[in-house]
Amino acid sequence: MQQYTDTIRERISRYTVPAEIKHLGLYPYFRPLSSGQDTEVQMNGQKLLMLGSNNYLGLSTHPKVKEAAIAAIAKYGTGCAGSRFLNGTLDIHLECEEKLARFVGKEAALVYSTGFQVNLGVLPALAGRSDFLILDKLDHASIVDGARMSFSRVIRYRHNDMQNLEEILRSLPPEKSKMIVVDGVFSMDGDLADLPAIVALAEAHCGVVMVDDAHGLGVIGPQGRGTAAHFGLTDRIDLTMGTFSKSLASVGGFIASDAETIEYLKHQSRSLIFSASIPPANVATVMAALEIVLSEPERIQRLWDNANRLSAGLKALGFDLGRSCTPILPVCIGDDLLCFKFCRLLQDEGIFVNPVVVPGVEPDNALLRVSLMATHTFAQIDFALEKFEKVGRQTGLVH
């Protein structure tokens, strides 16, 4: 036991990367904000333009959303003191599930305490030892971890490579169950899954399709109903997963499908059964945010107008935005240390962005993940472009 403990401690002591980055004054993580997630935030007394938030529609500080959370606390208290399975289901949980199911065009939905828990709970419950889970190589970490917990055989195909996916499907025993799980909008690259081809291949090989639409809901599709709706494939997607921590201004997640599947998950999904229920304030926030999404479609248009303006401006300066076709704009930097430096220089100029390095991306593919809100102004976007140009020239990325 002592030898095992020493090995763990030795491994911990050898992990010096954060300390090295801090020594250089470039550490970009766990930055403490002292304000809400708005277009401008406060950090250590400095005002920063927030270009690193998933608050796509700007609803986390919306008065109606905050009022709904406060009213829920007044009525139900701050927590449910148990799991959904036992004493932790409130009437508003059921109301929220009904509204989410209608929003994504499914019979039923099931709410979890976090989006990560959805994937940790759904994949092991549906895919067993004799089944195959097929993932895009760039799927979110929660999908990868949920797949690992499933005991099924996991196969990953090259990102959006439909020929590779078809080769995999053809190689599998036709009698075995196959489930393709894919991000609708990929959270780092900002591109879309090729759902039309994925669905066609799944149907040809008797497979099931699950779409993680964490970054699609409230952003794309008619009324922000997501990636499947964007492609007109709502009825041909078997399961839709979504989170509340992006467009819906809260924290939590849900899975939506046919009523029979949801009933099965209610009794088989371990991360639902053995986790505390999502608090009432979070549920009320989601419903208020969803109401605004449906009643104010102009918010989604403003989000896209902002994204198009910043995207065009960055490209005009010579920055590479990769495959992005959404309000997630990956500014490709390459070297990890240069990415940290660029992030820090932008922060000094009043811009908050997020650096993504190994293992979030492949080596030598470091990027700055820039994301827009509907509530950004064109003036703020133009200010950001000025600073990107300035720092780009300082670092040699803009000539």
C-alpha positions as CSV (number, residue, x, y, z in Angstrom):
1,M,0.0,0.0,0.0
2,Q,2.9,2.4,0.8
3,Q,4.5,1.7,-2.6
4,Y,1.1,2.4,-4.3
5,T,0.7,5.6,-2.4
6,D,4.2,6.8,-3.2
7,T,3.6,6.1,-6.9
8,I,0.6,8.4,-6.8
9,R,2.4,11.1,-5.0
10,E,5.4,10.8,-7.3
11,R,3.1,11.2,-10.3
12,I,1.5,14.3,-8.7
13,S,4.9,15.9,-7.9
14,R,6.1,15.4,-11.5
15,Y,3.2,17.4,-12.8
16,T,4.7,20.8,-13.1
17,V,3.2,22.3,-16.2
18,P,0.8,24.7,-14.3
19,A,3.6,25.9,-12.1
20,E,5.8,26.5,-15.1
21,I,3.1,28.5,-16.9
22,K,2.4,30.5,-13.7
23,H,6.1,31.3,-13.4
24,L,5.9,32.8,-16.9
25,G,2.9,34.9,-15.9
26,L,0.8,33.3,-18.6
27,Y,-1.5,31.0,-16.6
28,P,-5.0,31.4,-18.1
29,Y,-7.2,29.2,-16.0
30,F,-9.5,29.6,-12.9
31,R,-9.5,33.4,-13.5
32,P,-11.9,34.8,-10.8
33,L,-14.7,37.0,-12.1
34,S,-16.5,39.4,-9.7
35,S,-19.5,40.0,-11.9
36,G,-22.2,38.2,-13.9
37,Q,-21.6,36.6,-17.3
38,D,-22.4,39.6,-19.4
39,T,-20.7,41.1,-22.4
40,E,-18.4,42.8,-20.0
41,V,-17.0,41.3,-16.8
42,Q,-14.9,42.4,-13.9
43,M,-11.7,40.6,-12.9
44,N,-9.3,41.8,-10.3
45,G,-10.6,45.3,-10.8
46,Q,-10.2,45.2,-14.5
47,K,-13.1,45.5,-17.0
48,L,-12.9,42.9,-19.7
49,L,-14.9,42.3,-22.9
50,M,-16.1,38.7,-22.5
51,L,-15.4,36.7,-25.6
52,G,-15.1,33.4,-23.9
53,S,-18.6,32.5,-22.6
54,N,-21.2,30.0,-23.7
55,N,-23.9,32.4,-22.7
56,Y,-24.9,32.6,-26.4
57,L,-28.2,34.4,-26.1
58,G,-27.1,36.6,-23.1
59,L,-29.8,35.3,-20.9
60,S,-27.9,34.5,-17.7
61,T,-28.4,38.1,-16.6
62,H,-31.8,38.7,-18.1
63,P,-34.2,40.2,-15.5
64,K,-37.0,37.6,-16.2
65,V,-34.6,34.7,-15.8
66,K,-33.3,36.0,-12.5
67,E,-36.8,36.7,-11.3
68,A,-37.8,33.1,-12.1
69,A,-34.9,31.7,-10.1
70,I,-35.7,33.9,-7.1
71,A,-39.4,32.9,-7.2
72,A,-38.5,29.2,-7.3
73,I,-36.2,29.6,-4.3
74,A,-39.0,31.4,-2.4
75,K,-41.4,28.6,-3.1
76,Y,-39.3,25.4,-3.1
77,G,-36.1,26.4,-1.2
78,T,-32.6,26.0,-2.5
79,G,-32.3,22.2,-3.0
80,C,-34.3,19.0,-3.3
81,A,-32.3,17.0,-0.6
82,G,-32.4,13.8,-2.7
83,S,-32.3,12.2,-6.1
84,R,-35.0,12.4,-8.8
85,F,-35.6,8.7,-8.2
86,L,-36.7,9.1,-4.6
87,N,-37.8,12.4,-3.0
88,G,-36.1,14.9,-5.4
89,T,-38.7,15.2,-8.1
90,L,-40.8,18.4,-8.1
91,D,-43.7,19.4,-10.2
92,I,-41.6,21.9,-12.0
93,H,-39.1,19.1,-13.0
94,L,-42.0,17.4,-14.9
95,E,-43.2,20.7,-16.4
96,C,-39.7,21.5,-17.6
97,E,-39.3,18.1,-19.1
98,E,-42.6,18.4,-21.1
99,K,-41.5,21.8,-22.4
100,L,-38.0,20.5,-23.4
101,A,-39.5,17.5,-25.2
102,R,-41.8,19.8,-27.2
103,F,-38.9,22.1,-28.0
104,V,-36.8,19.4,-29.6
105,G,-39.7,17.5,-31.1
106,K,-39.6,14.4,-29.0
107,E,-42.2,12.5,-27.0
108,A,-40.5,12.8,-23.6
109,A,-37.4,14.2,-21.9
110,L,-35.5,13.6,-18.7
111,V,-33.6,16.3,-16.7
112,Y,-30.2,15.6,-15.1
113,S,-28.2,17.8,-12.7
114,T,-25.4,18.4,-15.2
115,G,-24.9,17.9,-18.9
116,F,-21.9,15.8,-18.2
117,Q,-24.1,13.5,-16.1
118,V,-26.5,13.0,-19.0
119,N,-23.8,11.4,-21.2
120,L,-22.4,9.5,-18.2
121,G,-25.8,8.0,-17.5
122,V,-27.4,7.5,-20.9
123,L,-24.6,5.7,-22.8
124,P,-23.9,3.0,-20.2
125,A,-27.7,2.5,-19.7
126,L,-28.3,1.9,-23.4
127,A,-25.1,0.2,-24.7
128,G,-24.0,-3.0,-23.1
129,R,-21.1,-5.5,-23.5
130,S,-22.2,-6.9,-26.8
131,D,-23.0,-3.5,-28.4
132,F,-21.0,-1.0,-30.4
133,L,-20.7,2.7,-29.6
134,I,-19.4,4.7,-32.5
135,L,-18.0,8.2,-31.8
136,D,-16.6,11.0,-33.8
137,K,-13.0,11.6,-32.9
138,L,-13.8,15.1,-31.8
139,D,-16.8,14.2,-29.6
140,H,-17.0,16.0,-26.2
141,A,-15.2,14.4,-23.2
142,S,-18.5,13.6,-21.5
143,I,-19.4,11.3,-24.5
144,V,-16.0,9.7,-24.4
145,D,-16.2,9.1,-20.6
146,G,-19.8,7.8,-20.8
147,A,-18.7,5.4,-23.6
148,R,-15.8,4.1,-21.4
149,M,-18.3,3.4,-18.6
150,S,-20.6,1.4,-20.8
151,F,-18.5,-1.8,-21.2
152,S,-19.4,-1.7,-24.9
153,R,-16.9,-1.8,-27.7
154,V,-16.0,1.8,-28.6
155,I,-14.9,2.8,-32.1
156,R,-14.0,6.3,-33.1
157,Y,-14.1,7.5,-36.7
158,R,-12.1,10.4,-38.2
159,H,-13.8,13.7,-37.7
160,N,-16.8,14.1,-40.0
161,D,-15.3,11.5,-42.3
162,M,-18.3,9.7,-43.6
163,Q,-16.3,7.2,-45.7
164,N,-14.5,6.1,-42.5
165,L,-17.8,5.8,-40.7
166,E,-19.3,3.7,-43.5
167,E,-16.2,1.4,-43.5
168,I,-16.6,0.9,-39.7
169,L,-20.3,0.2,-40.0
170,R,-19.8,-2.3,-42.8
171,S,-17.1,-4.1,-40.8
172,L,-19.4,-4.8,-37.8
173,P,-21.6,-7.9,-37.4
174,P,-25.0,-6.9,-38.8
175,E,-26.9,-8.6,-35.9
176,K,-25.1,-6.4,-33.2
177,S,-26.5,-3.2,-31.8
178,K,-24.8,0.0,-33.0
179,M,-25.2,3.5,-31.6
180,I,-23.6,6.5,-33.2
181,V,-23.1,9.4,-30.8
182,V,-22.0,12.7,-32.1
183,D,-21.9,16.4,-31.2
184,G,-24.3,18.5,-33.3
185,V,-22.0,21.5,-33.0
186,F,-18.4,20.7,-32.1
187,S,-17.5,22.8,-29.1
188,M,-13.9,23.7,-30.1
189,D,-13.9,23.8,-33.9
190,G,-17.4,25.3,-34.2
191,D,-18.4,23.1,-37.2
192,L,-21.4,20.9,-37.6
193,A,-21.8,17.1,-37.7
194,D,-22.7,15.8,-41.1
195,L,-26.1,14.6,-39.8
196,P,-27.7,13.9,-43.1
197,A,-25.0,11.4,-44.0
198,I,-24.8,10.0,-40.5
199,V,-28.5,9.3,-40.3
200,A,-28.5,7.7,-43.8
201,L,-25.7,5.4,-42.8
202,A,-27.3,4.6,-39.5
203,E,-30.5,3.6,-41.1
204,A,-28.7,1.5,-43.7
205,H,-27.0,-0.4,-41.0
206,C,-29.8,-0.6,-38.4
207,G,-28.0,1.8,-36.1
208,V,-29.3,4.3,-33.5
209,V,-28.2,8.0,-33.6
210,M,-27.8,10.2,-30.5
211,V,-26.9,13.9,-31.0
212,D,-25.3,15.9,-28.2
213,D,-26.7,19.4,-29.0
214,A,-25.1,21.3,-26.1
215,H,-23.9,24.0,-28.4
216,G,-26.7,23.8,-31.0
217,L,-29.9,24.5,-28.9
218,G,-30.8,28.1,-28.9
219,V,-28.2,28.8,-31.7
220,I,-29.2,27.0,-34.9
221,G,-32.3,25.5,-36.5
222,P,-35.8,27.0,-36.7
223,Q,-36.4,28.9,-33.4
224,G,-33.1,27.6,-32.1
225,R,-34.4,24.0,-31.9
226,G,-31.0,22.6,-32.7
227,T,-28.9,20.7,-35.3
228,A,-31.4,18.0,-36.1
229,A,-34.0,20.7,-36.8
230,H,-31.5,22.6,-38.9
231,F,-31.1,19.7,-41.2
232,G,-34.8,18.7,-41.1
233,L,-34.0,15.4,-39.3
234,T,-35.8,15.7,-36.0
235,D,-37.9,12.6,-36.6
236,R,-35.0,10.5,-37.7
237,I,-32.7,11.2,-34.7
238,D,-33.3,8.7,-31.9
239,L,-32.0,10.7,-29.0
240,T,-31.3,14.4,-28.5
241,M,-29.1,15.6,-25.6
242,G,-28.9,19.2,-24.4
243,T,-27.4,21.3,-21.7
244,F,-28.6,24.2,-19.7
245,S,-25.3,26.0,-19.2
246,K,-25.1,27.5,-22.7
247,S,-28.2,29.2,-24.3
248,L,-30.5,28.3,-21.4
249,A,-28.6,30.3,-18.7
250,S,-28.5,27.7,-16.0
251,V,-26.7,24.4,-15.2
252,G,-27.9,20.9,-15.9
253,G,-28.9,18.8,-18.9
254,F,-31.5,16.6,-20.4
255,I,-32.0,13.7,-22.8
256,A,-35.1,13.5,-25.1
257,S,-36.4,10.6,-27.0
258,D,-39.5,8.4,-27.4
259,A,-41.5,7.8,-24.2
260,E,-40.5,4.2,-23.9
261,T,-36.8,5.0,-24.0
262,I,-37.1,7.8,-21.4
263,E,-39.1,5.4,-19.1
264,Y,-36.2,2.9,-19.4
265,L,-33.6,5.5,-18.6
266,K,-35.5,6.7,-15.6
267,H,-35.0,3.3,-14.0
268,Q,-31.6,2.4,-15.5
269,S,-29.5,5.6,-15.7
270,R,-27.1,5.5,-12.7
271,S,-26.0,9.2,-12.8
272,L,-29.7,10.1,-12.5
273,I,-30.7,7.6,-9.8
274,F,-27.6,8.1,-7.6
275,S,-27.2,11.9,-7.9
276,A,-29.0,14.7,-6.1
277,S,-31.7,16.4,-8.1
278,I,-31.2,19.6,-10.0
279,P,-32.2,22.5,-7.7
280,P,-35.5,24.3,-8.3
281,A,-33.9,27.6,-9.2
282,N,-32.0,26.0,-12.0
283,V,-35.2,24.4,-13.4
284,A,-37.1,27.7,-13.2
285,T,-34.3,29.4,-15.0
286,V,-34.4,27.0,-17.9
287,M,-38.1,27.4,-18.4
288,A,-37.9,31.2,-18.3
289,A,-35.0,31.1,-20.7
290,L,-36.8,28.8,-23.0
291,E,-39.8,31.1,-23.1
292,I,-37.6,34.0,-24.1
293,V,-35.9,31.9,-26.9
294,L,-39.3,31.2,-28.4
295,S,-40.8,34.7,-28.0
296,E,-37.7,36.6,-29.1
297,P,-36.3,35.0,-32.2
298,E,-34.5,38.2,-33.0
299,R,-31.9,37.2,-30.3
300,I,-30.7,34.3,-32.4
301,Q,-30.5,36.6,-35.4
302,R,-28.4,39.1,-33.4
303,L,-26.1,36.3,-32.3
304,W,-25.5,35.3,-35.9
305,D,-25.0,38.9,-37.0
306,N,-22.4,39.4,-34.4
307,A,-20.7,36.1,-35.2
308,N,-20.6,37.0,-38.9
309,R,-19.1,40.4,-38.2
310,L,-16.3,39.1,-36.0
311,S,-15.6,36.2,-38.2
312,A,-15.3,38.4,-41.3
313,G,-13.1,40.8,-39.4
314,L,-10.7,38.2,-38.1
315,K,-10.4,36.6,-41.5
316,A,-9.7,40.0,-43.1
317,L,-6.8,40.4,-40.6
318,G,-5.4,37.0,-41.8
319,F,-6.4,34.8,-38.9
320,D,-7.3,31.2,-39.6
321,L,-10.7,30.2,-38.2
322,G,-10.6,26.6,-39.3
323,R,-13.9,24.9,-40.2
324,S,-16.1,27.1,-38.0
325,C,-19.6,27.8,-39.4
326,T,-21.2,28.8,-36.0
327,P,-20.8,31.5,-33.4
328,I,-17.9,29.5,-32.0
329,L,-14.8,30.9,-33.6
330,P,-11.5,29.0,-33.2
331,V,-8.6,31.3,-33.8
332,C,-5.8,29.0,-34.8
333,I,-2.5,29.8,-33.1
334,G,-0.5,26.5,-33.3
335,D,2.1,26.6,-30.5
336,D,0.9,26.1,-26.9
337,L,3.1,28.8,-25.4
338,L,2.3,31.3,-28.1
339,C,-1.4,30.6,-27.5
340,F,-0.9,31.4,-23.7
341,K,1.0,34.5,-24.6
342,F,-1.6,35.7,-27.1
343,C,-4.4,35.1,-24.5
344,R,-2.5,37.1,-21.8
345,L,-1.7,40.0,-24.2
346,L,-5.4,40.2,-25.1
347,Q,-6.3,40.2,-21.4
348,D,-4.0,43.1,-20.9
349,E,-5.8,44.9,-23.7
350,G,-9.2,44.2,-22.1
351,I,-10.3,41.1,-23.9
352,F,-11.2,37.8,-22.2
353,V,-10.8,34.7,-24.4
354,N,-10.1,31.0,-23.7
355,P,-6.9,29.2,-24.8
356,V,-7.2,25.5,-25.8
357,V,-4.1,23.4,-25.9
358,V,-3.1,19.7,-25.6
359,P,-5.0,17.6,-24.8
360,G,-8.0,19.7,-25.8
361,V,-6.5,19.8,-29.3
362,E,-3.9,17.8,-31.2
363,P,-0.2,18.9,-30.7
364,D,0.7,22.1,-32.5
365,N,-2.9,22.9,-33.0
366,A,-3.5,25.3,-30.1
367,L,-6.3,27.8,-30.6
368,L,-8.1,30.6,-28.9
369,R,-11.8,29.7,-28.5
370,V,-13.7,32.9,-29.2
371,S,-17.5,32.9,-28.7
372,L,-20.2,35.5,-29.2
373,M,-23.4,36.6,-27.4
374,A,-26.5,38.0,-28.9
375,T,-26.1,41.0,-26.5
376,H,-22.7,42.0,-27.8
377,T,-22.7,45.3,-29.8
378,F,-21.0,46.0,-33.1
379,A,-19.0,48.6,-31.2
380,Q,-17.7,45.9,-28.9
381,I,-16.9,43.6,-31.8
382,D,-15.0,46.4,-33.6
383,F,-13.0,47.1,-30.3
384,A,-12.1,43.4,-30.1
385,L,-10.9,43.4,-33.8
386,E,-8.6,46.3,-33.0
387,K,-7.1,44.4,-30.1
388,F,-6.7,41.2,-32.1
389,E,-4.9,43.2,-34.8
390,K,-2.6,44.9,-32.2
391,V,-1.7,41.6,-30.4
392,G,-1.5,39.8,-33.7
393,R,1.2,42.3,-34.9
394,Q,3.0,42.0,-31.5
395,T,3.2,38.2,-31.8
396,G,3.9,38.1,-35.6
397,L,0.7,36.4,-36.5
398,V,-0.6,39.5,-38.3
399,H,1.6,41.2,-40.9
